[in-house]
Amino acid sequence: MSIPNTDSYLHLVSIHTMMIVNHTVWSILKSDVELCFAYMKLLC
């Protein structure tokens, strides 16, 4: 395996960062949705 050049390394880092951001946003959204469902069950 050759040492990756800077471009592909930066590309990997940006993909990794995007995945972390997506995961964080998804976790927040998911907990919000679960809270919403719990609240609706409470009302019904």
Protein Blocks (a to p, Z undefined) as FASTA:
>chain_A
ZZddfklmmmmmmmmmmmmmmmmmmmmmmmmmmmmmmmmmmmZZ
